[in-house]
Amino acid sequence: MDAFGHVNNVVFLRYLEEARIDFMFRLAPGDGSPSFAGGSVVARHEIDYVRPLVHRHTPVTVESWVTKIGAASLTIAYEIKDPEQVYVRASTIVVPYDLAEERPRRISAEEKLFLQKYLAEEPAAA
């Protein structure tokens, strides 16, 4: 919380990070697949703070989906919301990264196939 009792802007980045990690690693193909097992780096974040989120005991939902798949990057969009309203709209450009080679890498065919299942346009701003 910040001095005004709102969720701090940095905390929203944590929410987005947790959703992104869950999406890319826990929902990715399993059974020993190397997809998304290497590294990735965030190349860009964009965040629109639509409404302040104040302290409460009821949870919010972080919805995420893919809006763009490039040769060596992808864009993930998010909404942090509850059934009544949206608090944050955001997007992140993620670049797969080869940790051993210390350089960006291309998205594999297996990763692209997985990502295409979640490809959607961004919703219109309210």
C-alpha positions as CSV (number, residue, x, y, z in Angstrom):
1,M,0.0,0.0,0.0
2,D,1.1,3.5,-0.6
3,A,0.5,6.5,1.7
4,F,-3.1,6.9,0.3
5,G,-4.0,3.3,1.0
6,H,-3.8,2.2,-2.6
7,V,-1.9,-0.8,-4.0
8,N,1.4,0.7,-5.0
9,N,2.4,0.8,-8.7
10,V,5.4,-1.5,-8.1
11,V,3.1,-4.1,-6.5
12,F,1.1,-4.2,-9.8
13,L,4.3,-5.1,-11.6
14,R,4.6,-8.0,-9.2
15,Y,1.1,-9.2,-10.0
16,L,1.9,-9.0,-13.7
17,E,5.2,-10.9,-13.1
18,E,3.4,-13.7,-11.2
19,A,0.8,-14.1,-14.0
20,R,3.4,-14.1,-16.7
21,I,5.6,-16.7,-15.0
22,D,2.6,-18.9,-14.3
23,F,1.6,-18.6,-18.0
24,M,4.9,-19.2,-19.5
25,F,6.3,-21.9,-17.2
26,R,3.4,-23.7,-15.5
27,L,1.0,-23.7,-18.5
28,A,3.7,-24.5,-21.1
29,P,4.0,-28.0,-22.6
30,G,5.4,-30.5,-20.1
31,D,6.7,-34.0,-20.3
32,G,10.3,-32.9,-20.4
33,S,9.7,-30.3,-23.1
34,P,12.4,-27.6,-23.2
35,S,9.8,-24.9,-24.1
36,F,10.2,-21.8,-22.1
37,A,12.7,-23.6,-19.8
38,G,15.6,-21.3,-20.8
39,G,15.4,-17.7,-19.8
40,S,13.5,-14.7,-20.9
41,V,13.8,-11.0,-20.4
42,V,11.3,-8.2,-20.3
43,A,12.0,-5.7,-23.0
44,R,9.1,-3.4,-22.3
45,H,6.1,-2.8,-19.9
46,E,3.2,-0.6,-20.5
47,I,0.7,0.0,-17.7
48,D,-2.5,2.0,-17.7
49,Y,-3.8,2.5,-14.1
50,V,-7.5,2.7,-14.7
51,R,-8.7,2.9,-11.1
52,P,-7.0,2.8,-7.7
53,L,-7.2,-0.5,-5.9
54,V,-7.6,-0.1,-2.2
55,H,-6.9,-2.6,0.6
56,R,-9.6,-5.3,0.8
57,H,-9.9,-9.0,1.6
58,T,-11.5,-10.1,-1.7
59,P,-9.1,-11.1,-4.4
60,V,-8.7,-9.6,-7.8
61,T,-8.2,-11.5,-11.0
62,V,-5.2,-11.1,-13.4
63,E,-6.3,-12.2,-16.9
64,S,-3.5,-12.6,-19.4
65,W,-3.4,-13.5,-23.1
66,V,-1.0,-13.1,-26.1
67,T,-1.5,-10.2,-28.5
68,K,1.6,-10.6,-30.7
69,I,4.0,-13.4,-31.6
70,G,7.2,-12.4,-33.4
71,A,10.2,-14.3,-34.5
72,A,12.1,-13.5,-31.3
73,S,9.5,-11.8,-29.0
74,L,6.0,-12.0,-27.8
75,T,3.6,-9.5,-26.3
76,I,1.4,-10.5,-23.3
77,A,-1.6,-8.3,-22.3
78,Y,-3.2,-8.3,-19.0
79,E,-6.2,-6.9,-17.0
80,I,-6.2,-6.8,-13.3
81,K,-9.9,-6.7,-12.3
82,D,-12.8,-8.0,-10.3
83,P,-16.3,-8.7,-11.6
84,E,-17.3,-5.0,-11.3
85,Q,-14.3,-3.1,-12.8
86,V,-10.9,-3.1,-14.3
87,Y,-8.1,-1.6,-12.2
88,V,-5.1,-2.0,-14.6
89,R,-4.6,-2.7,-18.3
90,A,-1.0,-3.6,-19.2
91,S,1.2,-5.3,-21.7
92,T,4.7,-6.8,-21.6
93,I,7.1,-7.5,-24.5
94,V,9.0,-10.7,-23.6
95,V,12.2,-11.8,-25.4
96,P,13.3,-15.5,-25.0
97,Y,16.9,-15.5,-23.8
98,D,19.6,-18.2,-24.0
99,L,21.3,-17.9,-20.6
100,A,24.2,-20.1,-21.6
101,E,24.9,-18.0,-24.7
102,E,24.0,-14.7,-23.0
103,R,21.9,-13.5,-26.0
104,P,18.3,-13.4,-27.2
105,R,17.0,-16.4,-29.1
106,R,14.1,-17.1,-31.5
107,I,10.8,-18.5,-30.4
108,S,10.7,-22.3,-31.2
109,A,8.0,-23.9,-33.2
110,E,6.7,-25.7,-30.1
111,E,6.6,-22.4,-28.2
112,K,4.8,-20.7,-31.1
113,L,2.2,-23.5,-31.2
114,F,1.6,-23.1,-27.5
115,L,1.3,-19.3,-27.7
116,Q,-1.1,-19.3,-30.6
117,K,-3.7,-21.0,-28.4
118,Y,-3.8,-17.8,-26.3
119,L,-3.6,-15.3,-29.2
120,A,-6.3,-12.7,-29.0
121,E,-6.8,-9.0,-29.6
122,E,-6.7,-6.5,-26.7
123,P,-10.2,-5.5,-25.4
124,A,-11.4,-2.0,-26.2
125,A,-10.8,0.4,-23.4
126,A,-13.9,1.2,-21.4
